[in-house]
């Protein structure tokens, strides 16, 4: 006999920063309100909190009854401090949605993730980490792409991230050091078809239908990158110019099957939980894992691949929220 799914009360938390531009605050509030509407539609008892540097409000709740919906991406305005938020939640004994503090820290180090994938014999490109522009000659495969080794998603990636010479590589390594204080991860640049695959679940993770990032309207190789600007800035050329059909690819069902298998295998190999997203490009007929995104965006405006992929399966936003809560609820402490 299986245990019934627990239906907890929800403490929903998200961070806010008084220094954010108004547009960023409005976008965050819009996503937050959609989440709270989803909780209401599913009939959850919930309390909602925005925080900057203090999570002591959690002390008023019993972890045996309340589960934390964790949308805390930074603490006290420090970039990439989301693992510290998870630490605070864990220290109070709560189960919460999404990746653990340990997994968040792992995902923030692109080379560590790549080594995990390589150890599991999963397809990912060769790479090196460069700390000093003077060592750029150590890399000899071009074109190459240069990413901040410890940056999230597309932060620090733009057209100049694609380099063709040692001199260009050295300049980009210097840029990442001066702008972000970060090392540079360098790997071959694949100017090929790109896909994103959402995976969710715990013991039996499942891939949702892949989405393709289509750059057919852009002839310059430097424009064929899904940058942070092109994802979110409506005035940018890429916001409307890049298409994201889902499910994909309709013309290569063999690719779709392989994308889903690789994504689920990577999810298991890294030990992810609840939900995540994998970014890949094709090398001949084999997808190469470019990035692993824990706690990916769940925006309901068409920007979130996760939400779009769920909708192709007939799963609307409120049901998506409920399923993620059910995945996390199995970790709640039991009443003694």
N, C-alpha and C positions, 0 to 999 in steps of 0.2 A: 504494500500500500504506500503510495506517495504522500508526502506531507503536503497539506494545503498551502497555497500561496499566501504569504502574510500580506496583510493590507495595512501598512503603517500610516501614521500621521507624518506629515512632511514639514521639515524646516527648510525652506528654499532660501539659499543665500547667493548673493552676487556682490562683486566689489564695485565701488565707484570712487572716482578721484576728482576732487574739486578743480584740479588743473586741466582736466580734459577739455578740448574744444567743444563748443555747443553741439556741433554735428555728431561727434562721437557719443556724447551723452544721450542725444536723442535716439541714435541707432541702438545703443545699449538698452535704453528704456523700452523701445519698441519690441526688441527680442524678449525682454523680461516680462512684459505684459502678455505676450503671446504664450509664454510658458505658464504664467499664472492662470490664464484662461484655460489652458489645457488641463491643469490640475483641477480647476473648478468643474470642467466638463466631465471629468472622470470621477467626480464626487469625493475627492480627497479633502480631509481636514488638513489645513496647512497654515503656516505662518511664514511671512516673507520678510527678509532683512537685507538691506544694503549695508556694506561695511567699508571702511577704509583701512584701519589698522587694529581693530579690536573685535574679537569674536567672543567676548565673554557673555554675550546674550545667549550663547548655546548652553551655558550653565543652568538655565532655567528649564531645560527639557530633559526628559528621561530617555537615554539611548535605547531602552528596551521597548519604547513605544513610538519614538520619533526617528525617522530616517532623514539624513541631510541630502537635499538635492544641491550638489556642489557646482556652482558656476563661479567660484572664486579663482580669478586668473592672476591676481597679484595682491600683495600685502604691503600696505603703506606706500603704494606707488612704485615699488621696486620692480623693474622688468623681470619677467620669468621667475617670479617668486610664488608661482601657483603650488609648488610642492610644499612650501611653508604653510599655505592655507590648509592643505591636506594633513600636514603634521598636526596642526591645531585641532582639527576635527578628530583625528585618530587619538590624540592624547586624552580627549574627553570620552572616548569609548564608543563613538558613533560609527555605524555603517553609513556609507555615502555613495552616491552615484559616481561612476567613472573610475579612472585610474587611481591607484594608490600613490602615496608620496614617492615610494621607491620607483614605480614605473614612470611617473612624471619626470623624475630626475634622469632615469635612463633615456627616455625619449628626447631629452634636451641635449644629449650628446650624440650627434649624428654618427660619429665613428664607432662609438660603443654599440649603437643599434646595428650598424653594418656588420660588426664582428659577430653579434648574436645571429644575424641572418646567415652569414658565411658558415658559422659553426653548425647551423641546421641544414646546410647545403641548399639554401634558397637563393634564387637569382638576384644578385645585386652587383652593381658595377665596381670595379677596382677603384681605390681612392687613396689619397694621402692627406695628411693634415700638415699645413705649413704655418709656422708662427712668425717667420721673418721673410720679408720680401727678397732678401739676398739668397734665399734657398730655392727660388722659383725654378732654377735650372734642374732641380731634382725631378720635375715633371716634364714628360716629353710627348704626351699624347694630345693632339689637338684636332678639332676644337674641344675645349674643356669648359666646364661650368664651375664657378667658384661660389661657395655658399659659406655663411657663417656656421662654424661647426656647432655652436651652442645657441643658435637662433631658432625660434619657432617658425614653422610654416614658410611663408614667402618673405619674411622680414629680411631686409638686406639684399634682396634679389631684384635686379633690374636688367635692362638691356646690356649694360656693361659687365654683367656677370659672365657672359659668354666671351671667352678669350681665345685668341688664335696664335699668340706668340708668348715667348718667355717674358718679354717686356710688359705686355698687357697683363699677364698673370701677376707679375711683381706689383704692378700698380693696384690691382684689385686686392691682393693680400694686404698691402699698405692701407687701402681704404677701409677694409674690415677692421684692422687693428685700430686705426685712428677714430673711426666712427662708432664702433661697437665694443672696442676692447676685446675682440674675439679672434681666435684662430680661424684659418681658412680651410675648409674641406674642398678638395679638388678632385673631380672625377670626369670621365669623358662626357661630352655633351651629345646626347642622342637627338637629332632633329627628326624625330619619328612621331608616331601617333601616341597620344598621352591619355591615360585613363585614371579614374579614381574609383576605388572600391570600398564601400562601407561594409563593416562586419560587426555583428553584435551577438551577445550571448555569453555564456560562461562554460559550462561543461560540454555543451554541444553548439559551438559558435556557428553562425550562418552568415554567408555573404549575401548582401542585397545586390540587385542588378547594377553592374558597372555603369558609370557615366563617362563619356568621352569629352575631352577638352579640345575643341576643334579650332585650329588656327588658319584655316584655309583662306581667310581674307587678308592674311599678312604675308608678304613676300620676304621681308627682312628677317633673318634668323633671330636677331635680337628682340623681335616682337613676339616670337613664338614661345613665350614664357608666361605662366599664369601668376603674375606679380600681385602683391598686396593692393597696389593702386588699381589694377584692372579688375580685381575681384570686387572692390567695394566703392570706388569713386565713379559716380554716375557720369561725370563729365569726361572721363578718360575714353580714349579710342577703344580700349579693349573691353570696357564694360558691356557695350552693345555688340562689338565686333566679334567677340569670342562666343561660340555656341557650346552648349553642354547637353547634348542629347542623352537621354537615359530611357530605357536600357540601351546599351551599346556593347560592342559594335554589331549592328544588324547584318553587316556583310560578312562577318567572320565569327560564326558561332563557336568554332574551335578556339579562337582567341578568348571569347567570353568565358568559356568553360575553364580555360587555363588561368585567366585572371582571377576567377573566383577561388580556384584551388590554391593558388599561390597566396592569396590574401588570407584565407582561413588557416593555411599552414603557418604563415608568419605570425598571425594572431596567437596561435597556440605556442609557437616556439618562443615568443617573447614573454608569454604569460599574461596577455592583456585580458581585460574583463569589461563587461557591460557593453561598451561600444568603442569603435576606433575606425580610422580611415587610412587607406594605403594609396599612395600616389605612384604611378608606374608609367614607364614608356617601353615601347617594344624594341627589342633587338632581334631582328628577323622575326621568328614566330614565338619568341620567349619574352614574357614581360620581365622587366627589371624594376625592382623596388627602389624608388628614389627617396621616399620619405614615409615616415610612420607618424600618424597624428593621433595622439590620445585625446580624449574629450573634444572631438571635433565640433565645429560650429553646428548648431541646430536652429539656424535662422529659417524663418518661414516665408522669406521673400524671393525664393528661387536661387539664392546664393548657396545654400547648403546642399551639397550633393547627398548627404545623409537623408535629409528630409525628402528630397526629390526621389531618391531611390526607394524609400519606404512607400511613397505615394504610388509608385508603379505597381506595388503589391497590394494596393487598396488600403494601406495603413495611413490614416490621417494623423495629424500632429498630436492630438490628445491621446490616441492609442499608442503612438510612439513613446510618449512620455510614460504612460502606464507600463509598457513593456520594460523600459529601462529601470523603472522603480522596482518592478518584480525581480529583475536580475540582481539588483543591489540588495533587496530585502532579505535574501537568503543569508546574508552576512550579519544580520542584526543579532545582538546578544539576546539570549532567551531569559525570561523572567526566572528567578531562582525560587 
